Structures are given as structure tokens and as C-alpha cells.
């Protein structure tokens, strides 16, 4: 069995499409398969997904120890770089199963988000979506893509329907863990509404919230304290001004305050995940120092950006890479910073496969200049590449 995720997990993406894991890329799948087989929770049920040709195709491929024709590129890239992959992590935690049996879920309540991160896209952030629609002509003129309409334009999304929310809560109650991602799950009432329905079935379940940490309402903290445990996974890509630009327009002081608030709950755990890319590689030492000294953070992990291509860490400057490698060496024995070593091996592996980054660097610089123009800031005051 190559990967157990299609047998043990359901993820609902921001458009309502059901998928086998959080790293699944529909745009690749649709290049090779009939996209009509994709099941959407807006007008179908979870059982429709479990019985679907789409899931059956993935299960058959995985049972035959092969990746499908499209959709799994993140794991393939991780595997080539020498890093531990999502499918390997799943195979360690899931019991073997030839039939579908739910273990955990990931749920996105649309793309509503209060930040516009440099590595993100309109489909995952309403702030970027609004910015892209308002600046459509300018973005197109710079050689980048932008949508003309919002992902739920003219559609009532499933999370605004009580029947859908209740059906999902009943199904999710059979899980051991539910992970909420975004968008940003803390910035609307959908998560709190869902949790109120879930409590009708169970509170003996682990919750995990992936959050940018900028704004966390007290009402949400009150909602999660009744569950078995709640993991707040803060997405932090720099210290101080670096994070404020990369995850624009967050405020560093707000994030630190909210980490303390979340850590104060009796059933909570606080972790931090850094998305490593060409724009924040120079700041990795400050992140390690901050994580190491913060007693509220029990674990730190590092992800690598694979798309868009020009943001991959391998396209950072030689100076940023030097800082990164020196940091990895300095924190080699630090128990909180172990993930830095696997990130280092991946970047080194990518370097051997990359020839000239000059054109890619020009694309990255053009992208940052475009953001600076739209957001009325100068990226060079915050980060360097």
C-alpha cells in the first residue's frame, strides 16, 4: 500500500471539493481525468464521496503502490528532496485498511481570511481575492494571473446551510481528530457554529486549528475548551517585520499575545509551523531563536513552498542560503529545531537539480514589486531575497 490517506481521511477544501488529503492538487488531477468525477459537498454528501469513482480511482492506484496521474506532486517533490512525506506520515499513524474507515478530517469554511500572505492565492484568501479583482488589469500586465470573480460568486456555500453543517458534524463526530484550516478559521462564526453542532454528538475528540494568529476571539477560545484537546498550530514565517510583510498585514505583538492566550487553556497545545521560501530564508535564525526561548511553544515544524515555483527556497540569494545553512548548523542539537535539518537536506537536494536561477529571481523580484505597489509598502524595508 503506497498511501493510506484515501482510506482513512476526508478533506473538504475551500470550494467544497472533497479530497484525500490537504496536499492534493485538483488542477493536476483535472489535466488527466474527467473533472466531473470530483465530488463537491455543496451539492453532494460525504457518502457520495466515499462511494465515488474519484476516490475509488485513488484507492486502486495506492493499493497498487503507484501515484495517480495527477494530484500528488507535493509528496513526489518531498520524496525526491529526501524529506519525510505526508503519505509516509499517514502510513505511520493509520491502521491498514482496504476499505474506507474515517480516522481524521480537514475542514475549510471557504476562503475567508484576514491576511494576504506572499505565497498564498485568491482561492485561499478573501483579502487576496478582493485585491486581485480590484487590480485585475495591473496584475495581468505584470505577467501574473488574477481571478475576475469570487469563488462563491452567486453560490450559497455549504457552510451557510444548517442542514449541511449538521450532517457534517454528525459524520465528523466519528473521527479522532478534526483539523480546521483556511482561509483563516478564526475570523468567522462558521467554526463556532460547527463546534456547537459537534458538541451534540461528542466532545471526546481532538481539534487542531491552523491559524495565522492575528485575531483570535474570546468566543472561540470559550468554544474549544470543552473538547478533549485543542492544538493551535500558528503559521509564523518570520520574526517582527518579516512576518508582518510575508503574512501582510499582521502585527507581531498581536500574535505573541494570542499565543499566550491560547496556551493558557487547560486543554491546549501551541505549535508553530514555518513555511520556508525564498523571501524568509534569511530570517530563519531569528525564528529558531524565538521558538527556542518561547515556553508556550511545544513544537516547531517547517514546510517548503513548492508552488509558485519562483518562491521555492532554492531560488533565494546565495547570502540568504548561507545564513540558512549556518543557522541549521548552529541549531543542530536543539530539540525544538530538529525540523530545520530536514528542510536543509531538501534545499540542498533542490540546488543540485537547479541550474540558473537568474530568470526565476527576476520573476520573484517583479512579484514583490507588484505587491509593494498594491499594498503601498516597500518590500525591501521588510525582507530580502
PAZANU-518124 format. One record per residue (C-alpha): residue in one letter; x, y, z. Coordinates in steps of 0.001 Angstrom, whole numbers, plus 500000, padded with zeros to 6 digits. Layout:
<pts>
AXYZ ...
</pts>
This chain:
<pts>
X500000500000500000 X501614503263498878 X499386505708500776 X496606505204503312 X495147508729503261 X492384507868500713 X491216505094503045 X491238506983506364 X490764510711505771 X488390513251504228 X489418516819503443 X486924519478502335 X488695522277500510 X487690525933500356 X485493525331497283 X483700522418498952 X485518519753496933 X486267516559498843 X489773515173498546 X492079512568500131 X494452514938501927 X495372518602502427 X498192518470499856 X496044517183496998 X496185519382493866 X492998519281491810 X494475521320488964 X496904518478488231 X494236515801488514 X491938517594486092 X494646517531483420 X494434513735483263 X490931512803484407 X487330513835483819 X486740516562486421 X483056515579486570 X484082512736488876 X485131515229491597 X482581515325494437 X481599518666495947 X479991518948499388 X477965521973498228 X475637519648496320 X476644516112497363 X477105514102500559 X480191512636502167 X478817509184501413 X478683510196497730 X482409510904498009 X483161507601499767 X481302505737497003 X482686507872494168 X484674506866491115 X487132509613492077 X488017508043495443 X487915504523494035 X490488505505491405 X492831506891494058 X492378503871496326 X493087501493493442 X496270503350492497 X497511503468496086 X496721499763496621 X498855499078493541 X501732501103495037 X501565503881492460 X500747507571492447 X497750508668490361 X498453510573487150 X497970513921488893 X497326515427492305 X500224514143494419 X503058516421493275 X503777517788496770 X504564514318498102 X506524513470494957 X508627516625495360 X509180515910499065 X510212512351498261 X512706513479495611 X514180516020498032 X514760513385500701 X512222514782503171 X509622512792505062 X506419512887503025 X502798513302504032 X501944509816502808 X504731508296504921 X503468510185507972 X499966508891507278 X501157505328506904 X502725505536510350 X499595506809512089 X496846504949510219 X495902501305510690 X495935499339507440 X492537499271505757 X491379498050502353 X488029499773502903 X487265503350503844 X487053503983507589 X487261507554508890 X490109508419511236 X490501512172510848 X489274515124508803 X490322518524507496 X487636521181507047 X487861524574505354 X484996527034505774 X485657528747502457 X488488531143501745 X487663533955504178 X490926535293505590 X492192538478507186 X495704538231505714 X497277538245502256 X500396536092502533 X503041536302499806 X502862532582498997 X499055532388499078 X496398532768496374 X492882534200495911 X491292530786496335 X492654530652499900 X492225534278500988 X489375536729500503 X491834539573501128 X493931538439498168 X490783537678496188 X489487541228496674 X492903542694495919 X493216540630492745 X489763541550491437 X490316545247492158 X493740545210490451 X492960542683487718 X494355544664484786 X497539545661486638 X498267542114487800 X497709540749484306 X500024543395482867 X502776542203485219 X502507538662483906 X500596537104486830 X497161535511486990 X494152537067488720 X490502535998489005 X487629538065487638 X485110536801490190 X484986535320493679 X484950531558494222 X481429531660495702 X480034534294493354 X476295533589493046 X476507530410495142 X475311529764498692 X478220527805500205 X477575524676502240 X478782526268505493 X475918528777505344 X473369525936505326 X472283524441508655 X471471521024507162 X474977520690505710 X476645521814508923 X474635519317510967 X475287516449508550 X478999517174508624 X479070517410512421 X477386514008512711 X479885512389510333 X482900514187511845 X481959513023515341 X483210509564514343 X486713510963513817 X489536511003516314 X490840514370515096 X489404517288513126 X491739519878511661 X490434523312510674 X492375525284508092 X491567528130505763 X491321530682504722 X491591531579508380 X489253529524510594 X489238532022513477 X487793535021511614 X484191533982511061 X481416532388513044 X481229529211510955 X483733527342513084 X481938528211516299 X478596527196514775 X480040523880513649 X481527523212517095 X478145523852518705 X476640521121516476 X479576518792517082 X479046519053520851 X475615517495520387 X477389514283519327 X480707514336521186 X483370516418522892 X485731513444523175 X487681514480520123 X490926516305519374 X490743519586517473 X493535521292515557 X493331524871514315 X495818526151511776 X495844529900512351 X497848532968511397 X497288534065514998 X496485537670514165 X492988537781515675 X491530535078517900 X488198535994519517 X487494535020523107 X484247533398521994 X486280530850520016 X488504530056522997 X485349529533525046 X484005527155522356 X487036524847522240 X487723524446525948 X485116521679526329 X486798519295523882 X489343516574524652 X492202518768523405 X492799521666521056 X496032522220519168 X496682525748517967 X499116525474515050 X500399529026514457 X501662529786510947 X504687532023511552 X507079532865508718 X509399535364510375 X510053537459513404 X508746541023513698 X508655542950510433 X509482539896508311 X506309538122509383 X504343541346509042 X505281541557505369 X505153537855504491 X501804537498506266 X500577541012505488 X499171542983507297 X499575541028510553 X501014542604513711 X503760540791515572 X502645541927519027 X499112540605518428 X500471537177517513 X502638536878520622 X499727537922522826 X497440535361521190 X499977532573521669 X499891533298525398 X496075533362525406 X495808530037523594 X498464528390525755 X496551529376528905 X493653526995528146 X493808523828530266 X493314521510527255 X495503523350524737 X498817522871522998 X500593525515520915 X502757524582517964 X504342526707515236 X504776525906511578 X507016527933509276 X506580527899505532 X510094528239504154 X510515530145500887 X512897532495499140 X511533535560500950 X512036534427504548 X515102532171504381 X517359534989505647 X515262535249508829 X515391531599509825 X517887532213512630 X515601534716514324 X512703532257514056 X514777529499515684 X515839531845518469 X512273532975519099 X510884529421519094 X513646528157521389 X513004530831524005 X509196530705523975 X507989528288526700 X504453528272525284 X505571526610522029 X505920522866522397 X506895522052518809 X508106523732515627 X507938522346512111 X508986523589508675 X507192523219505359 X508686524058501973 X506944526100499283 X506730524194496007 X504303526474494169 X504555529114492861 X507886527946491542 X509661531300491926 X509101531216495696 X510851527896496241 X513631528235498839 X516225527152496305 X515707530478494496 X516807532572497466 X520043534525497132 X523406532972497921 X523620535182501025 X520211534044502297 X521206530422501737 X524476530968503600 X522544532334506581 X520154529392506378 X522919526777506344 X524772528454509199 X521562528528511210 X520938524836510566 X524443524066511826 X524059526292514892 X520768524672515944 X521762521133515005 X521344519843518576 X518322521969519519 X515361519670520200 X512806522307519166 X514524522984515844 X515019519449514547 X512789520133511503 X515379522591510207 X517694519705509337 X515190518009507030 X514453521361505394 X518177521821504870 X518520518453503128 X515619519355500844 X517081522719499866 X520467521122499195 X518802518450497088 X516930521062495088 X520135523005494490 X521744520064492728 X518788519965490324 X518615523696489660 X520828525353487096 X520394529083486610 X518035530939488946 X518570534323487305 X515293534378485366 X513373532987488318 X514863535663490564 X513672538323488126 X510166536852488318 X510294536853492123 X511516540466492230 X508772541501489831 X506201539774492037 X507414541534495189 X507456544884493396 X503875544284492306 X502802543544495881 X504608546654497093 X502774548781494555 X499334547447495510 X499921547468499273 X501758550813499459 X504821549349501187 X508394548689500075 X509228545008500433 X512919545845500840 X512082547556504154 X510915544186505490 X512657541272503746 X515480540459501406 X515904537732498832 
</pts>
